[in-house]
């Protein structure tokens, strides 16, 4: 049984992040052991075929060797730092050699990157849900709904899936020491994990994202009635704004150019069907209550 102690400063330093590197390593583990990940069966069929490709198998051999020798994937990936991290940024911080890093890149490009827009959309939708829950119900409710194995004992968050910071010791509590913790939803991990950190970087609690069963559903075809009303391209765009999305992400999901996406979004925003907000250098678009109601009717 592992435990994490929270102080006042830790509570105010809770943040969310997405890790493309963590998802890439976890997806490779899932492909090696597909029986534990039935929810990803549509993706696994293609992933297992990729593992059988001789050229890709050679390129990913250093990663396979490292994964088999490292019982916990956490040792291969540093705690994510922000929701906008790119895989190359994370690889630069990871404690792995050049050959394993190249193997990670090969698997990312072949098995993860083609599906990353949909994966990232689901992860960002989870974060949007948690942050709204935080605003409405407080941080205790957020942790209460992250995973059924998590519970509070005074100022400690405990779970059988949170490893002790010291191997072989069950009585050691990880004190966050005011650094806080990063909450990172994941597509491929079936349980919670704690990613240890070094220096001033806070540790990360990785937890299964919501609605994983919807990830591989086909979403390309919007309702015919909605498509006739506003045009198929705008109907598809509206359907993909159920979670916060940028123009670049929407272009990748729909196959439209970024210019066309921007023009359609301007029309949808003027009609009150989507809203926009800026985060750092990106503008995220989300279906409004009216847009969500319209999608539900369709």
N, C-alpha and C positions, 0 to 999 in steps of 0.2 A: 504494500500500500504506500503510495507516494503522497506527499503533501507539499503545498506551496503556501507560505505565510504572506499575507497582504498587510501593509501598513497604509496610513492615510495617503502618503505620497504615491504609493503604488496604484491605488484606485484612480487617482487623477491622471496617471500616466499609462492608462490602458489605451491601446490603439489597435487598428485592424490592418492586415496586409495580405497580399496574394503572392505566392511564390511559384513562378514558372519552373525554376530548377527543382524545387521540392516535388512538384507534380510530375516532372519528367522522370525523376528517380523512382517515385512511387508507382508510376505507370509501368515502368520496366519491371519492377517487382511483381506487379499484378499480372503482367504478361507471362512471367515465369511460373506463376502459381494461379492460373485462371479460376480454379475451383472456388477460391475464396472471394471472388468478385463477380458473381453472377449478374449483378445489376448492370454491369458494363458489357454484357454479352455481345451486343452489336459491334462495339469497338474491339473487343477481345478477338473476335473472329479474324479481323484484319491484322491485329497485332501479332497473333500467333503465326500467321502466314509470314509476316515480316521477320519474325525470329528464324524462320526456316530459310530465308534468303541468304545464300552463302556470302555474298559480298557484305551485306549489312551485318551478318553475324561476325564476320572478321573485324569490322569497324567497331562494333560494340563489345567485342570480347573483353577489353580492359574493364568496362563497366560491369559486365557479368561476373568477372572474377572478383571485383571489389564488392559487389552486392552479396555474393555468396560468402565472402570472408567477413563481411560486416553484418552482424545479426540485426542491427537496428539502422534503418535508413537515415536517422537523424545525424549520425556521425558523418554522413556524406554531404549534408546541406546545412548552411548556416541559417540562423533565424532570419526570416524576411524582415525588411525594414520599412516598406511602404506599399500601398496598393498598386503603385505604378512601376514596380521593378521589372526590368528586362532580364532575360536569362543570362546575357553576357555580363551584366553588372553583378549578378549573383555568382557566376562562375569565377569572376575575379576575386571574390571573397572566400570561395570555398577552399577547404584544405585538401585538395586532391591534385594529383599530378597532371601533366600535360596530356598524356595518353588517355586517362579516364575522362578528362574534360572534353577531348575530341570525340570520345565515345558517347558522351552525354549529348553533344551537339548532333551527332549522327542520328541518335534515337529521337531527339527532339524534332528534327526536320522531317523524319520519316513517319513517326507515329503520333506526335503530339501537336506540332505546329499547325497541321491542316485542320485540327479540331479545336485549336486554342480559342478562337473567338467565341464558340459556344461554351467551352469550359469556363472561360473567364467571365462570360455573361452570367453563368450560374453562380460563380463565386462572388461576383459583385452584387448579384441579387441577394445573396445570403447576407453580405455585409450591410446592404441597405436595410434589410429586415431587422438585423441586430441593432443598428444605430437608431432606427425608429423605436424599437423596443426599449433601448436605453433611455431615449427621450421621454417615453410615456411611463415606463414602469421601474426604471432604475437598473443599476448594474447587477444587482443580485438576481433579478429575473433573467437577465441575459445569460449569466452563468448557469442558472437553473435549467435553461433550455438548450444549452450547448450539447449535452450528452447525458444519457440516463445514468452513467456511472459516476458523474461528478456530484459532489455534495459539500456542504459547508460544515465545519466543526469549529465554531468560534471564528477566529481570524484566518483559518486555514481552509484551503480548497483541497479536498482529498479525492483520490480515485485509484483503483487498482492498476490503471493504465498509465499513471504518472510514475515513472521510475524514480527511485531514490537517487539523489545527486551523487552518492558514493556507492559504487557497486558492492553488493553483499551486505549493505546496511539498510534495514527497514525502518529505523527509528530516526533518520535524519530528515529534517524539514528544510526545504529550500526557502531561504528568506530573500525576498526580492530586493530588500535594502533601498527602497525608494526609486529603483529604476523602472518599475512598472512591468508590464507584460504585453506582448503582442498576440492578438487572437487571429489565427490564420485558418480560414476554412479550406478544406481539401476535397478533391473529387475522389481520390483513390484510397485513402486510408480508412479502414473500417472502424477505428477506435481513436480515442484521444492520444496524443503524444506530446511530450515536452521536449522542445529543442533547447539545449543548453547554449549559453552565450559566453563570450569572453570580453573582458574590458567593460566598457560602458554600454555595450549593446544589450538591451533587455532580452530575456528568454522569450520563447514563443510557445503558445499552446495551440497545437494543431488539432482541429476537430472536424468531423464529417459535415459537409455542407448540407443544407436543406434541399429537398426535392431532387435527389440524385436520380430517382426513377424517371424523371422527365428529360434528362440530359440528352438521350439519344432518340427522343421522339422527333418526327419530322415536323418542322415548323415553317417550311418554305411556302406552303399554300395557305393564304389567308382565306376567310370565308368568301364565297362567291358574291353574296349580297353586299358585303363591305367593299369588295373589289369593284363591283359595278357602281357603287356609290362614289368612291373617291379615286378609282384607278388601282390596278393591281400593285404597282410599285409603292404607292403611298400606303396601301393597306398592309403590305409586307413590312414596310418600315415601322408603321405603328405597332404591329405585332412584336417587333424586335425591341421596342422601347419599354417592354414590361420591366426591364431592369435598366439602370443608368448606363448609357452607351454613348460613345463618341462617334463623330462622323466617319472616322477611319474604321472603327469596329463595325459600324452598320454597313459600310461599303463592303467589307470582307464577308459579312454574313449574307448580303443580298446579291452581290455581284454587280451592283451599280457603281458608277464612278463617284468619287467624293464630291465632285461638283454637283452631280444630280442629286445625291443624298442631301447636300446643303440646301438646294432649292426646294426639295420636297419637305424638308424639315421646317423651312421658313413658312411654308403654307400651313403645315400641321400646327405649328406654334401660333400663327395668326388666328387659326380656327379654334384655339384653346384645347387642342387634343394632346399636345405635348408641352412640357415645361423644360427649361434649360437652367443649368447652374454651372459656374466656373469652379474648377478645382485646380489650383496652380496654373499650368499652361493649357489645360484641356477644358473643353465645354462638354458637359454630359447632358444628354436628353433623356427624359423619362415621360412615359405616358401619364397624362393628368387623370384626375378622377373621371372626367368626361370621356377621355380616350379609353380608359380601362373599362368603363361601362359599355362603350361602343363595341369594344372587342368581345366583352362577355355576351352581348346580344348577338354578335355575329357567330 
